[in-house]
């Protein structure tokens, strides 16, 4: 059989260890799904287009690169929120779209005849995805496919961001040249890294209270070992944002905790505020970091291929080469003593009715190296930042884009991309967004454990709009934050989830977590808390 356009795309993806294609097949891209078996790629058909995007995101964050394909127009525009989050949070996904053919485009141009799912704009999907990808291109002929696909995959790997490839729907089965040499995604050094390293190491050693903020690029580019060695050589304390939580082992020396202003633990906030030098390696800056980043007199940043030293101009620098150079420069002097890391507080006994504090303390007590924590965006997100996770790469979080519902669907992809078992922690409002992902877990025999914290309201919205509600047990929430109450257990059972349990005491949650861990199937635990209760970090 001829080697086709679909074969070319799948071959290039498998060369980068991609073994799963997420999506919702449609007529324009069905041939891609038809071809997966010949390349030992599993097609995972999700319950919605948005779920497909989130699942690909979870896979990319755990495996290194992902692929997703849904219907043009209706599917692509539905999924764009997930890809926007992946763009912001440096998650490399290859988005593959079956696009219009020449007849479709001619009929649209000459007679205003819409092709399937068209808005009437010939480049609607292409132009939309240019906003949320590092590259977006269309291949109209088989001869154009190798260059378009190779450039997209290289860009995704090098920039750690999503890319978009649109294929003329008529050419999927047409003959295509075989791939040439394997792609070489290495990013060349800018040539500035050694001198920048000399400057930065000198500044750290001259500072009275330096601090290192480790960002998500350290995870994405596989630089954790080098940064851990750098910390040991320099004797520097370190922290992360929630997006980069568990980039390094948090039981290691120098660890302060997650920096998540305005809800960081006081010891972390004080350490950052009192630092006379803050070096940020590979960080994405969430809104709460604005005051720190603007404080240019004591800040060094390295991200997106640029380094900025205090108030100086940005200089080009490749993050991997810079971290290597920092390690070489730091090794020129004897290693300094690293302060002891901050140990998490001991959990309280598992007694009484469930509260937010008890939910997170019981989850924290249950954590071991087998779990991959996937927190959603909800009122407990600051508590999730302080969970005592074990080892590296133990958290997948949409902490900067902050799209509620990300966690449940991302856990689908993470269950394919990671050897750890996903443990989702989600508010009931966020669960409403992507609850049907439970069906995908059942269909493909995945085993995430989903903890839904049920208080009947969009509590984070209520807190941001009027936090006085939580001080008065008799107060009513804003009417537009009140949720329709689901019977979550019956809902999960209807989708085929056999382990579904509702709990309202700390002891019952302990037992449910232990039983869910012993099970080999997906599990849902509904943790009921009072709607006026708040996590400890917000009290």
N, C-alpha and C positions, 0 to 999 in steps of 0.2 A: 504493500500500500504506500501511496505517496506520503511524504512528510509534509504536514499541513501548517497553516497559520496557527491553528489551535495547538498543534504539537509544539511549535516553536515557543509559544508563550509558556506552556507547561514545562517544557524541557529546561528553559532558563530559570523558572521558579524552583524546580526540584534541585537544580545545581546549587541553589542557595538554601537548601534544607527545608523548603516549603513543601509540606506533605498533605495540606488540607486546603480546599477551596470552599469558602463560605459564600452563601448567597441564596437568592430566590430565582430560579431559572425562568427565563422568558424566551419568546421566539427569537429575539435578536441575539441572544447569547447561548442558546441551547446547545449548539455544537461544541462549545467549550466544555460544558458539563458532560457531553457524550464522550469526550476524549480523555477524561481524567483517568479511567481505568488502565489505559495503556502506559501511564506514567506513575502508577502506584500512588496516585493522589486521591484522597477521600473527599467526596463532595458532601458537605454538610449543609443541608437545606433548612434554613431557620424559619421561624413562625412569622417573621416580618422583615422588611428591608432594613429598618432601623436596627433590629436585633442583629442582622447580618453584619452591619458596620461595627457595632459594639463588639460582636464576637471576634471579628477580624482584628480589632484593636487589642482585645485581651490576648489573642494569640501572638500578635506582633510584639507585645510588651514582654512576653515570656519566651518566645522562640527566636525573635530577631527580625522577622519579616513575615508579612501575611498577604493573602490575596482574597479578593471578594468581587463578585459579579452579581448584579441584579438587573431588573428591567430598565431600559432607557426611559428617561422622563420620569414616570411615576415612581419607579424604584430608586433611581439615582437621586431625585430631589428629596425623597423621604429619608434617604440614608445620609444626606449631606451634613446633618448635625453631628453624627458620629465621626465623620471624617474631619470635620472642623475641630473637634476635640483632639483627634489624633495629630492634627497639624500643630496645634498649640503645644501639645505635650510630648512632641518628638517621638511619635509612634509610626514606624514605616509600614505602610500598607499599599499594595498595588491594586488600585481600583480599575477593573476591566469592564468596559461597556461595549455592548454590541450596538453600533450606531447606524444611522441611515445609509442607504446605498445611493448610487448616482441617480436612479430613477426617483426615489423618494425626494431627493434634493431638487431635482429638475421639476417635478410636479409641484413642489412647494413654491419654487421661485416663479414658475411660469403661469401656474393656474391656482395658486393658493390652496392646493389640496394638502391637507395635513397627513403626515405619516403617523404610524401608531405612537400614541403617547406624546405627540409633538405639541409644543406651545405655539408653533408658528415661526419660531426662530430656528434657523438651521443649525446653529451652534450653541443651543441653549445649555445642554449638559456640559459641553466643553468649556464654555465661558463661566458657568457656575462653579465648576471644579477648579478653574484657575485661581479662584479666591481661597481655596482651602488645600491646595497641593503645591509641592515644590516644582512639579512639571506637569503639563497637561498637553497631550498631542493626539492627533487622529492619524490613523493609517488607512488610506483608501485603496491601496494596492498591495498585493503580497510582497512586492519588492521593497515596500516602505516599512514593513513590519520589523525586520531585524534591528534597524537603527532606532525606531521608535521604542521598541520594547527594551532593548539594551540600555538606552539612555534613561528610561524610566526606572529600571531596576537599580542601575548604578546610582542614580540620584536619590532614590529612597534609602539605600544603604548608607551612602555618604552623608546625607543631610538628616537622616533619621526622621523623615517626614513622609506623608502619603504622596503618591503620584497617581496620575490618571492616564489611562490608555483607552482610546476609542477605536474600535475595529469596524470597518464597513461590514455590515451584516452578510453580504454576499461572498466574502472571501475566506470565511472560517475554514472551509474544506479545500481551499485551493492550495496547490503545491507552493512550498516556501523553502528557501535555502536552509540547510541544517545550520545550527549554531557553530560559530567558529571557536576560537579559544575561549576557555572559561573567563567569565568577567572578573576583572581585578578591581575590587571596590576600594582599595587603599587610597587614602587621600594624601597627596604629597604635602610635605612640610612647607611652610611659607618662608622659612629661612630666618625668621625672627625669634624663634622659640628659645634658643640658647641664651641670647642676651636678655630676653624678657625673664627667663628663669633666674639668671644671676640677680637681676634687680628685685624680683619678688622674694627670693630667698633672703637676700640681704635685708629687705624691709621686715620680713617675719622675724628674723633674728635680732633686729634692732628694736622691735616693738616690745613694750612692757606686758601687754595682754592681747596677743594676736588670737584670732579665731578663724577657723575654716568652715565655710558653708559648702557642703557637698551636694551637687545638683544632679538632675536626672541624666544629663549627658554622660556622667561617669558610669551609670548603668548601661545606657544605650551603646556606648562605644567599648564596653568591656574593660574599663580602666580601674576597677575596684581594687585589684591586688596592688597596683602601682600607687594608688592614693593611700591605701592602708600603710604601705611601706613609707610613704612620704610623711604621714602623721607620726610614725614611729621615729623617723630620723629627726624631725623638727620639734617633737614634743609639744605639738599644738592641739588645743581642744577643738572639737568639731561638732557640727550640727547639720541638719538637713531641713528641707521643706517636706511637707507630707507627700508631695509628688515623688520625692526621692527617698522616702522612708525605706530603710533596709538596703540602701545602696551599699552600705558596709555593715558589718556585724555590730549591732547596737550593744552587745555585751563587751565590746572592746574598750581599750583605754582611750581616754579623752572624750568619750561620748557625753554630750550634754542633754540631748533630747531634741525633739522636733521644734523648729522655729516656725510658729504659726501665729504671728500677731494679728489681732489683739488678744488671742486666746492661748498663747504659749504658757507653759508652766513658768512661774516667777523666776526660777533659777536660770532658765534659758533666756528669758527676756533680759534679766540683769546682766548675764554674761555678754550678750550681744550689745546691749547699751553701753557697757563699760569697756568693751574692746577698743583699743586704739588703732587696730588694723583688722579689717574683715576681708578675707580673700574668698571670693565666690567662684568655685570651679564648676562650670557646666550647669548653672542654675537657670531655670525659668522663673521669672519674678511674678508671683501672685500679687494682687492688689495691696495686701497688707504689708508688703515689703517696700512700698513707695518711699516712706521716710528714710529708710536705711539706704536704699539705692541712691537717693538724692544727696546723701551725706558724703559727697565725693572726697572730702578731705581725709577719709579713713577707709575707703573702699577700693578694692581691686576686683574687677570682674573679668571672667573668661568664658565666653559662650558664643555659639553660632559662628565660630571661626574668627572671633575678634577678642582682643584683650584691651582693657581700659584700666590704666593705673591712675587712681585718684582722679584729678581733674584733667588729665592728659587726653590726647586724641586717641581714638580707637586704632589699634594696629592689628593687622592680619596675623593669625596664629592658629595652627591646627591643634585641636585639643589633645589628641593623643601624643603628638610630638612635644607639646608643651608640658604635659604631665611627666613624660619620660625625662625631659630636660630638667624639670624641677627635682626629680629624684636624683639625677646625676649631680646636680649642684648641691643638694642637701647632703649628699654622702661625702662631700669634701671636708666636713667637720664631724667630730664625734657626735653620736646621737644624743639628743636631749631627753630628759625624763618626761614621759607623757603623764599628765595628771590622771588619776583614777577616773574611770567612767562613772556616770550617775546610775545607780541601780534603781529599778522601778520600785515603788512602794508595795509592801505586802498587801494582798487583798484582804478585805474584811471577811468574817465568817459568812457562809451562805445561809443567811437567816432572813425570815420575813418576806413581805411582798416585794415584787420586783420594782426596782427603780432604775433609772438610767445608770446610776453609779453601779448598782449590782449587776446589771447586764454586762457592762464592760469589765468589771472585776471578774465575773465568772468566765467570760470569754478569755480574758487574759490568763486566768489560772489554767484554762484548758489548752492553751497554745503550746505546741511543740514544733519541731522542725518539719513535720509532715504537712503543716497547714500553709496555705497561701491566702492571706487576708485580703478581701476585696471590699473595702468600705464604699458606700455610696455617698452622695452629697445629701446630707440631712443634718438635723440639729446635733447629732452625736459625732460629727466629723472631727471635732477637736479631741474628743475622747479616743477616737480611732487613732489619731496621731500619737497618742501616748500608750498604745497597746504594747506589751513586751514581746514583740515577735522574735522568733529565733532564726538566726543566721541571715545570710544575704538573700536578696530578691524574694522576700517573703510578703510583699505587699504590691498590689496593683490598684492604682487609685486615679480617678479623674479629678484630681484636687484643684486644678487651675481652671479648666473649662467648666467644671461644676454642673454638669447636666444630670439631673436626677433620673434614676433608672439605669444608668450606665452599668452599675455593678452586676446586676443579675444576668444581663446579656453578655457582658465581658467575661463572666465566669464560664460561659459556654466555651469561648475560644481559649481561655486560660487552661481549661481542663484538657485541651488537646496539646497545648504548647508547653505545659509545665508538668514536672513529675510530682509536684505538690498538689494537695487536694484543696480546691477553692473553698473558702469560708466567707460567704457574703454576709455583710451586715448592712441592712437597708431599712429605711423608714417605710411606713406603709404607703405614703404618697409616692415615693420612688418606685415601690414594688408595683403599684398600679400601672406604671408606665410600660414595663417590660415583663410583666408576670408570665406571659405566654412562653417565655424562654424556658420555663420548667418543662414544657412539652418537648422542646429540642433536647433537653438533658435526658428525658426518658427515652426518646426515639433512638438516640445514639449511645445509650447506656453510659452516660457520664455521671459522676457522683458528687457534684458540689453540694455543700450544706448551706442553705439560705436561712439566715436569721432575720425575720421581719419584726421590727419593733413597732408595735401596734398601739397607737394612742388616739387614732381617729381624726387627726388634723395634720395639715401641713405645718408642723410645729416650728420649723426654721423660719418660714414666712411670717408666722405669728410673732416670733421672737424679734425679727428684724423690723416689723411694722409697729408692734406695741408689746414690749416685754413686760409691762405691768400686769398683763394677764396671768403670768406665772406666779405672781406674788399673792394673788387673791383666789382662793379655792372656789369662790362663788362666781368668779368672772366668766363671761361668755366669750368664746373666741370670735374673731371676725367671721362673718357668715361665709365668706368666700374661701376660707381655709379649711372648712369642715369637709371631711371625706365621706363618701358613701361607704357604709360599713360592710365589708365583705366577710363571708365565712371562709377564711383563708384555708382552713383544713379541707373543707369540702371542695373548694376550688382546686387545690393541689391534687386531691384524689381524683377529680374529674379529668385531670390531665395525665393521670397514670402514675403520680407520685404516691408510693405506698407508705413511706415514712413521712407523716405530717402530724404535728403535735402542737397544741397550744398550752403555754405555761404562764403562770402568774406569780410564782415564788422563785426565790433564788435557788433553793434546793431542787426544785423541779427543772429549772434550767440546767443545772449541773448534770442531772440525770439525762436530760434530753440530749445534751451535747455528747455525753459519753455513749449513749445509745446510737446516735447518728454516726459517730466516728466508727463504731463497730459495724454499722451497716455498709454495704457496698454499692448502694443505689443512691440517687439524689434524695435529699432530705429537706423538709421545710420545718422550721421551728418558729412559732409565733410567740413573741415575748410581749406580754401585755403590760403596759405601764400607764400610770395616771396621766391624763393630758396636761395637767398643770405641773408635772415634774420636769426638771431640767438636769442635763448632765452636770457633773461636778465642775467642769471647766467654765460653765456659764453662771455658776452661783455667785 
